[in-house]
Amino acid sequence: MKRFHRDLLACSTLLLMLLGLAGVLLRQGPDRMQALPALLIGLALLLQSTWSWRRRRRAILRALRDPGERSAASECPDEPR
């Protein structure tokens, strides 16, 4: 069930960015500003997801390299909900 929610969030982020980009491209003049929040929020969600993914991967790699130092469960942060 967690994987479904994560995949749904990933798809919704992409769709939000596409919607914002389409809004920017299809509107003219000052109306383009109305589409920027969707584009910026989608970009921020994508960057946050990438950052947390890299942090999790780094923690797992660190746990694999130093198995005697700490347990993998305490080293790897929880997945976002």
C-alpha positions as CSV (number, residue, x, y, z in Angstrom):
1,M,0.0,0.0,0.0
2,K,2.9,2.4,0.7
3,R,4.3,1.8,-2.7
4,F,0.9,2.6,-4.3
5,H,0.8,6.0,-2.5
6,R,4.4,6.7,-3.4
7,D,3.8,5.9,-7.1
8,L,0.6,8.0,-7.0
9,L,2.5,11.0,-5.6
10,A,5.2,10.6,-8.2
11,C,2.6,10.6,-11.0
12,S,0.7,13.5,-9.5
13,T,3.9,15.5,-9.3
14,L,4.6,15.0,-13.0
15,L,1.0,15.8,-13.9
16,L,1.1,19.0,-11.8
17,M,4.3,20.1,-13.6
18,L,2.8,19.3,-17.0
19,L,-0.3,21.2,-16.2
20,G,1.7,24.2,-15.0
21,L,3.9,24.1,-18.1
22,A,0.8,23.9,-20.4
23,G,-0.8,26.8,-18.6
24,V,2.4,28.9,-19.0
25,L,2.6,28.0,-22.7
26,L,-1.1,28.4,-23.6
27,R,-1.8,31.6,-21.7
28,Q,-0.7,35.1,-22.8
29,G,0.4,38.2,-21.0
30,P,-0.2,38.5,-17.3
31,D,-2.4,35.4,-17.2
32,R,0.7,33.3,-17.4
33,M,1.5,34.2,-13.7
34,Q,-1.6,32.2,-12.7
35,A,0.0,28.9,-13.9
36,L,3.4,29.5,-12.1
37,P,2.3,28.2,-8.7
38,A,1.4,24.8,-10.1
39,L,4.7,24.6,-11.9
40,L,6.8,25.7,-8.9
41,I,5.0,23.4,-6.5
42,G,5.5,20.4,-8.8
43,L,9.2,21.3,-9.2
44,A,9.6,21.6,-5.4
45,L,7.9,18.2,-4.9
46,L,10.2,16.6,-7.5
47,L,13.3,18.1,-5.9
48,Q,12.3,17.1,-2.4
49,S,11.6,13.5,-3.6
50,T,15.0,13.3,-5.3
51,W,16.7,14.7,-2.2
52,S,15.1,12.2,0.1
53,W,15.8,9.3,-2.3
54,R,19.5,10.2,-2.4
55,R,19.6,10.5,1.4
56,R,18.0,7.0,1.8
57,R,20.4,5.5,-0.8
58,R,23.4,7.1,0.9
59,A,22.3,5.8,4.3
60,I,21.8,2.2,3.0
61,L,25.2,2.3,1.3
62,R,26.8,3.5,4.5
63,A,25.1,0.7,6.4
64,L,26.4,-1.9,3.9
65,R,29.9,-0.6,4.1
66,D,30.1,-0.5,8.0
67,P,27.9,-3.5,9.1
68,G,29.5,-3.8,12.5
69,E,29.3,-0.1,13.4
70,R,25.6,0.4,13.4
71,S,22.5,-1.6,12.5
72,A,20.8,-0.9,9.1
73,A,17.5,-0.2,10.8
74,S,18.8,2.7,12.8
75,E,20.8,4.1,9.9
76,C,18.1,4.1,7.3
77,P,15.5,6.8,7.8
78,D,11.8,6.0,7.5
79,E,10.2,6.4,4.1
80,P,7.9,9.4,3.7
81,R,4.2,8.8,4.3
